[in-house]
Amino acid sequence: MRRLLVVLLVLFALVAFADRVGAVVAGRAVAAQLQSSGSLSVRPEVEVRGIPFLTQAVAGRYEDVRVRATDVPVGETTVRELTAMLSGVRAPLEQAISGSLPEVRVDQVQAQALLSYEALSLRSGERALTLSAEGERVRVRGSVRVGGVSLEAEALSAVELRGDVLVVTAQELKVGDERVDRAIERALQGRLDLRVPVSGLPYGLRLTDVRIDPDGIRLQASARDTVLSAP
């Protein structure tokens, strides 16, 4: 009886080991496709979740794949971090092991992209605006010229998506410690606003929502029926 128990434990350990090795192999294959199809300079981190893995591998379908990539170029700016959950990932294990995986089909992708305040500041050009979180809005600061005079101004601004453009619009303006009057408000109109195109997200992702975080603007995005393949 003891010998049988030892044999069963050894078999269980071997199956568990094979299960995890298979998950790593599939993760590397999916990561390679994610890197090439997303034109990423660095291979993303990929974790194939779900236990047991081998039953998923036999079916060639994985229901929960997590992805993390950093410094992702998006149009004229760079996303500091992109995290995604892929559902319904189809990647036959035989092709993954042999390195001949031509494409990876994915039923659904839910993603978040972090656009840092530093990246947004760079998009302001010569105005050199600085941004920081302020509750559900952002505080925008910068030096502006009004009537030939340089003023240090700031605004509490709303953030919204208009299609694939992130729009930051001043709502409450101040110069120094004082709220501005109507005349100065008109003169400052648009000076502290930003429009940042966020087109060209990888994997066919489309922007759906936006959230203010302490370290940047967090963009929500999703995609359906995506094919990951080399460009």
FENMONOR-V512821 format. One record per pair of residues at least 24 apart in sequence whose C-alpha atoms are under 10 Angstrom apart, sorted by the first residue. I is the first residue (numbers start at 1). J is the second residue. Records with the same first field share a line. If there is no record, write none. Layout:
BEGIN
I=J  J
END
This chain:
BEGIN
15=52  54
16=51  52  53  54
18=53  54
19=51  52  53  54  55  56  57
20=48  49  51  52  53  54
21=53  54
22=48  53  54  57  93  96  97
23=47  48  49  50  51  52  53  54  56  57  62  93
24=48
25=93  96  97  98  99
26=53  57  60  62  91  92  93  94  95  96  97  99
27=65  66  67  91  96
28=96  97  99
29=91  93  95  96  97  98  99  100  101  103  104
30=65  67  89  90  91  96  101  103  104  228  229
31=67  68  69
32=99  101  228  229  230
33=101  102  103  104  227  228  229  230  231
34=67  69  103  104  202  203  227  228  229  230
35=69  202  228  229  230
36=228  229  230  231
37=103  104  202  203  227  228  229  230  231
38=72  73  200  201  202  203  204  228  229  230  231
39=72  73  202  203  230  231
40=69  70  71  72  73  202
41=69  70  71  72  73
42=69  70  71  72
43=68  69  70
44=68  69  70  72  82  83
45=69  70  83
46=83  84  85
47=85
48=86  89
54=93
56=90  91  92  93
57=90  91  92  93  94  96
58=92  93  94
59=90  91  92  93
60=88  89  90  91  92  93  94  95  96
61=87  88  89  90  91  92  93  105  106
62=86  87  88  89  90  91  92  106
63=87  88  89  90  106  107  108
64=88  89
65=89  109
66=109  110  111
67=111
68=111  112  113
69=113
70=113  114
71=114  115
72=113  114  115  201  202
73=198  200  201  202
74=115  197  198  199  200  201  202
75=196  197  198  199  200  201
76=123  196  197  198  199  200
77=115  119  120  122  123  196  197  198  199
78=113  114  115  116  119  120  198
79=113  114  115  116  119  198  201  217  218  219
80=113  114  115  116  118  119  216
81=112  113  114  115  116  218
82=111  112  113  114  115  201  202  218  219
83=110  111  112  113  114
84=109  110  111  112  113  220  221  222
85=109  110  111  112  222
86=110  111  222  223  224  226
87=224
88=225
89=225  226  227  228
90=227
101=229
102=228  229  230
103=227  228  229  230
104=226  227  228  229
105=224  225  226  227  228  229
106=203  223  224  225  226  227  228
107=223  224  225  226  227
108=205  222  223  224  225  226
109=203  204  205  206  221  222  223  224  225  226
110=205  206  220  221  222  223  224
111=205  206  207  208  219  220  221  222  223
112=205  207  208  209  210  211  218  219  220  221  222
113=201  207  210  216  217  218  219  220  221
114=210  211  212  213  215  216  217  218  219  220
115=198  213  215  216  217  218  219
116=213  214  215  216  217  218
117=213  214  215  216  217
118=215  216
119=196  216
120=166  168  194  195  196  216  217
121=194
123=194  195  196  197
124=191  192  193  194  195  196
127=191  192
129=153  154  191  192  193  194
130=154  192
131=155  156  157  215  216
132=156  212  213  214  215  216  217
133=157  212  213  214  215  216  217
134=212  213  214
135=212  213  214
136=211  212  213
137=168  169  170  171  211  212  213
138=168  169  170  212  213  214  216  217
139=168  170  172  173  192
140=168  169  170  173  192  193  194
141=173  174  175  192
142=191  192
143=175  191  192
144=175  187  188  191  192
145=187  188  191
146=184  187  188
147=184  187
151=175  176
152=176  177
153=177  178  179  180  188  191  192
154=179  191  192
155=179  191  192  193
156=192
157=192  193  194
158=193  212
159=193  194  195  210  211  212  217
160=195  209  210  211
161=195  196  197  198  207  208  209  210  219
162=195  197  207  208
163=197  198  199  206  207  208
164=196  197  198  199  200  201  206  207  208
165=194  195  196  197  198  199  207
166=194  195  196  197  198  199  207  210  217  219
167=193  194  195  196  197
168=192  193  194  195  196
169=193  194  195
170=194
202=228
203=227  228  229
204=228
END
